[in-house]
Amino acid sequence: MSKKTILVVDDERDIVELIDYNLTRAGYAVLRAFDGQAALSRARSDQPDLIILDLMLPGIDGVDVCRQLKASEATAGIPIIMLT
């Protein structure tokens, strides 16, 4: 069985590092994105099993990223946990 993949999106690299470290130790594969556009791109191309998404992002904010992902048939089924 392959590892579940989680996309972590936050513009604060220290937070991404901490979440990545803990999820990796728990056996998950972790993808990273540091802004809204990168999050959309990674979600569309990599189809993660879960997205952990910060609300406050440069460029496209987390709410708009969430709306765009849920509006697309290809990514609508990916669960999203919002961070603030």
C-alpha positions as CSV (number, residue, x, y, z in Angstrom):
1,M,0.0,0.0,0.0
2,S,1.4,3.4,-0.9
3,K,1.7,6.3,1.4
4,K,-1.1,8.8,1.6
5,T,0.0,12.2,0.3
6,I,-0.7,15.5,2.0
7,L,-0.2,18.9,0.4
8,V,0.8,21.5,3.0
9,V,0.2,25.1,2.0
10,D,1.5,28.1,4.0
11,D,3.7,31.1,3.3
12,E,5.5,30.7,6.6
13,R,8.3,28.2,5.9
14,D,8.8,27.3,9.6
15,I,5.2,26.2,9.9
16,V,5.5,24.1,6.7
17,E,8.7,22.5,8.1
18,L,7.1,21.6,11.4
19,I,4.0,20.1,9.8
20,D,6.1,18.3,7.2
21,Y,8.3,16.8,9.9
22,N,5.4,15.5,12.0
23,L,3.4,14.1,9.0
24,T,6.5,12.4,7.6
25,R,7.2,10.8,11.0
26,A,3.6,9.6,11.0
27,G,4.2,7.9,7.6
28,Y,2.7,10.3,5.1
29,A,4.2,11.7,1.9
30,V,4.3,15.5,2.1
31,L,4.1,18.0,-0.7
32,R,4.7,21.7,-0.1
33,A,3.4,25.0,-1.6
34,F,4.1,28.5,-0.3
35,D,1.5,30.5,-2.2
36,G,-2.0,30.2,-3.6
37,Q,-1.0,29.7,-7.3
38,A,1.6,27.0,-6.4
39,A,-1.1,25.3,-4.2
40,L,-3.5,25.2,-7.2
41,S,-0.8,23.8,-9.5
42,R,0.4,21.1,-7.1
43,A,-3.2,20.0,-6.2
44,R,-4.1,19.7,-9.9
45,S,-0.9,17.9,-10.9
46,D,-0.3,15.7,-7.9
47,Q,-3.9,15.0,-6.7
48,P,-3.0,14.7,-2.9
49,D,-5.2,12.8,-0.5
50,L,-5.6,15.8,1.7
51,I,-4.7,19.5,1.7
52,I,-3.7,21.5,4.7
53,L,-4.3,25.1,3.6
54,D,-3.5,28.4,5.3
55,L,-6.1,31.2,5.0
56,M,-3.6,34.0,4.6
57,L,-1.5,33.5,1.5
58,P,0.3,35.9,-0.9
59,G,-1.5,36.4,-4.2
60,I,-4.5,34.1,-4.2
61,D,-5.7,33.6,-0.6
62,G,-6.7,30.3,1.0
63,V,-10.4,30.9,0.6
64,D,-10.1,31.5,-3.1
65,V,-7.8,28.5,-3.5
66,C,-10.4,26.4,-1.7
67,R,-13.2,27.7,-3.9
68,Q,-11.3,27.1,-7.1
69,L,-10.4,23.5,-6.1
70,K,-14.0,22.7,-5.0
71,A,-15.3,24.2,-8.3
72,S,-13.2,21.8,-10.4
73,E,-14.4,18.3,-11.0
74,A,-10.7,17.0,-10.9
75,T,-10.0,18.4,-7.4
76,A,-13.5,18.8,-5.8
77,G,-13.1,15.5,-3.9
78,I,-9.9,16.3,-2.1
79,P,-10.5,17.1,1.6
80,I,-9.2,20.4,2.8
81,I,-8.3,21.5,6.3
82,M,-8.0,25.3,6.7
83,L,-5.4,26.8,9.0
84,T,-5.5,30.2,10.5
